[in-house]
Amino acid sequence: MRTRRNRTLAAAAAALLLASCQTVDPVLAQNPKLPRATPSQQALHSLPPPEQRVYVAVYAFADQTGQNKPNDSFPEYSRAVSQGGVSILINALKDAGRGSWFAVLERDNLTSLLQERQLIRANRSQFLGEDGKPLPPLRGLYNAGVLLSGGVIGYDSNVVTGGAGARYLGIGASTKYRRDQVTVYLRAASVVTGEVIVSAAASKTIYSVALNADTFRFVGADRILEVDAGVTRNEPREIALKQAIEKAVGELILSGAERGYWQFADKTAQASYLNARAQELSSLGYYPAALTAHPATPSPR
C-alpha cells in the first residue's frame, strides 16, 4: 500500500514539474531587444555639440585587474569584468552629443583594415573604370589628433557584505547582500606633442541581493513539512562597467573643455555644465587649483 502511494506521489511530482517547465519556458524565452539606456548614457546623449569634432583613436582599453569572478565554493577562471572594454568605450564616444563630439577612427582592427585597403589597391591597379580610364587611387586614412587609452584598473569584491534573518514557530526569512566596485581610468594624449592633456576616472558599484524564505514544521507525529523559496538579483557587471566608462567619457569632455582643449558650440551651455561639474567635485572633496590652458591640436591632418 505504501509502495503504491509513493509511486503515486512520484508521478504527481513529475507531472507538476513537467507542467511547470511548459509554463515557464515561454516566459524565459524572450525575443532579442535593445538594451535599456543607462542614466550615464542619457547624460552623454544630452551633451550639446562642440565647436569642432575631435578626431580620436583607441588602440586598447584593457582589463588591467587580472581578477577572476569571485567564488567562495570553487576556483573560478572566468574574468570578473568584460574583456570588451574597447568596444564599450567606442560606443560611449559615439554616444557623446549624439555622435557630434568624436570622430572615432578604427584602430582596434587596423591590420584587417589595411589588408582590405591593399585588396582595393590591387583591384584598382588591374581593372579600368566604366569610362575605360584607370581608377583613381585610394585616398589616405584620417589621422587622429588625440589618442585615448586607459583601462579597468580595479575590481574590488565584497566591499560591503551583510544580511539579516528571523524565524518564528518554524517560519523564517532572511536576506543577504553584497557590494562590489569597478573602477576605470581614461586619458587623452595629444598625438602632436605626446603630452597627456586630460585624465579622468570613474567608479561604479555592483549590488547583489538574495532573499530566502523557509518553513519547517511537524504536521504529524512522523511527518515534517519543509518548504524553501528564494530569489537572487545580481546587477550585471557589463552594465556597471559600461556606466563607469560612460561617466569617464563625460568627465573627460568637461575636463578638456575647462582646460581649453576643446569647446562647446554654445558657451552658455558650457558654463552651465562646468558649474554643475564644479559643484559635484566640491561635494566629493575635490578642490582643483587654478587651471592653465595649453590647447592641443585635436584635429585631422
N, C-alpha and C positions, 0 to 999 in steps of 0.2 A: 504493500500500500504506500509506504513511504517512498519507495523507488519510483512508483508511478507519479507521485506528487512532485518529486524532484525533476522528473522528465518534463512534466507539465510546466513547472516554473522556468526551466531552462528554455523550453520552446517559446514561452511567453516573452522572456527576456530577449531572445534572438529576434522575435518578431518586432518587439519595441525598438531594438537597435536598428533593424533594417528600415522601419518606418521613419525613425529619426534621421537616418542618413539620407533617405529620399526627400525628407522635408528640408534639411539644412543645405543640401547640395546646391539648389538654385540660388540660395542666399549668398553662399560663398563664391559661386561662380559669377563674378561681376564682369561687366564689359569694361574694356580699357577706357580710360578717361584722362584728361589733362590734370596735372597736379594743381591743387589749390594754391593761389598766390599767397605768399607769406607777407607779414607786415613789412619786413625789410625790403622785399621785392617791390611792394607797392610804393614804398618811400623812394626807391630808385626810379620807378616809373614816373613819379610826380616831379622829379628834378627838372627845373627849367633848362632850356638848351644853352650851350656855351656860345661864345663868340666864334670859336673855330673848333672843329673836331680835332681830337688828339689821336694821332696815329700811334698805336701801341703794338708791341709784340710780346707774346707769352710763350716762353720755351718750356717752362716747368713750374709746377706748383705741387710739390710732393708731400707725402706724409712723412714727416721727419721725426715722428714719435717712436716708430718701431714697435708699437704696442699691439698686442692681440686682444681679442674680445675678453672681457673679464668673465671668469667662470670659476666658481668655487668647488665644482664637482669633479672636473677632469681638465687636462691640458687643452687649451683652445688655440688653434693655429690660424683662425680667420682674423683678419685685421680689425682693429677697433673702429677705425674710420675708413671712409671710402677712399679708394685709390684713384678716383677720377677727379682730383682737385682741379686740373687744368680745364676740363670740360665745364665744371661748375663755375669757375672764375670767368671763363669766356662768356658763358650765358649771363652772368651778372653784369659784365661790361656792356653787353649788348642791350641789357635792360635799362641801363642808366639813361635817363631822359628819353626813354622810348627809342633808343638807338642813336640819339643825336650827339652823345658825348664822345664816344670812342669809335674809331675805325680799327677793328681788330684784324691784324694780319696773321695768316696761317703760318705757324712755326712749329707746332707740335708734330705735324706730319709733313715737314718740309722736304724730307727725302722723297716721299711719294709725289709731292707737288712738282719737284724738279724733274723727276722721271717723266711725268706726264708732259711737261713742257719740252723735254727732249724729243718725245714722240711727235709732238706738234711740229717742232722744227724739222724733224726728219721728213714728215709728210709734206710740209711746205717746200722743202728743197727738191722733192721728187715729182710733184704734181704742179700743174698750172691752174690758174683760175678760170672761171667761165669765159672770160674775155681773151683767153689764150696767153695772158701775161703772167709772169711769176707772182706768186702770192707775197704779200708784204711780210716783213719779218715780225716775229712775235715781240710785242712791247715788253719792256722790263717790269719786274715786280716793284711794288712800292716798298720803300724802306721806312722803318719806324723811327719816330723821334724820341719815343720813350720805351724803355724795356721794363716790363713788370715781372717781378719774381717774388718768391717767398714760399710759404708752405704752412702745413699744420704742425705747429711746434709743441703742442701739448694736448694730452688727453688724460684727464685725471678721473679715476674710477672711485666710486664710493666717497665722494667729497662729503656728503651727508647721508646717513642711514638712520632708520628708526622704524618704529611701529607701535601699535597698541592693540590690546585684545581684552575680552571679558567673557566669562562663562557663568551661567546661572541655571541650575537644575538640568544640567546636561546639554544646554543650548548655548553656543558660543559664537563669537565673531571676532575677527582680527584683521588688521591692515598692516602692511609693510610698505616702505617707500625707500627709494634710493635716488641720489642725485649725482650725475657725472658732469664733467665740463670739458668742452673742446675749445682750443684757442688757436687762432690763426694770425699770422703776420704777413703783411703785404707791403712791398716797397716799389718805388718808381725811380729809375735811374735815367739820366739824360744820355742818349746814345752819342751825342756830340762831345760831351766832356767826360762821361763816365761817372759823374757825380750822382750820388743818391740824393734826389731832391725832396722826396716825400716818403714817409714811412707811416703805416697805420697798423693797428692791431684791434682785434675784436674777440670776444668770448661768448659762448652760448651754453647754457645749462641743458642737461638732458635728464628728464624725470622718468622714473619707473615706479608704478604703484601696483600693489597686489591686494585684493580684497578676498577674504575667505570667510565662510560661514559653515558651521557643522552642528550636528545633533547626535547625541549618544544617550540612548535611554533604554531601560529594560521595559519591554512590553509584555513580558510574561516571566514565568519562573526560569525558563531556559531559553528565552528569546531576547535578542538585542536588536534595536533599531539604530542604525548608524547611517547618517546622510551627510555628505560633503558637497560643497559647491564653492566655486571661486572664479574670479576673473582677474586678469593682469593687463595692465595698459602700459605699453612702452612707447616713449616718444622716439620716432625714427631718427637714427644717428645721421643719416644722409640729409634729412631736412634740417637738423640742427647745424650741421656743417655748412649747408647752403646758406642759412641765415647768418652765420658768422662771417662767411665770405662776402655776402651782400652788404653787411654792416661795414666791413673793412673797405669795400669799394666806395661806399658813400662817404666814409671818413677821409679816404684818400682824395676824393674830389674836393671836399670842403677845405681840407688842409692845404691842397695845392692852390685853390682859389685865394685862400688867406695869405699865402706867401707870394702870390702874383705870378705863378707859373701858367695859369690859365684863368679865364674869367667867364662869368655868366654873361649872356647877352643882355639880360635885364639886371641892371645894377641894384635896383630896389629889391628885387627878389634875392640877389646875392647877399645884400646886407641883412635881410631877414633871416636867411639860412645861417649866416655866420653868427648872428646874435644868438640864435637858438643853440648852435653848437657851443658857443662860449658859456652859456648857462648850463648846458649838460656837462661840460668839462669842469666847471666850477662846482657843480653838485657832486662830482666824483672825486674832488680833491685836487684837480689839476690847476696849476697856476702858471701857464706858459709865460715866458719872458717876452719882451718886445721882439717881433719878428722882422727880419730884414729880407726884402725880396731880392732874389737873384734869378731873374727869369731865364729859363732854358729855351730851347728851340724845339718844342714837341710838334713838329710839322713834317710832312713828307718832303723828300728831295728838294 
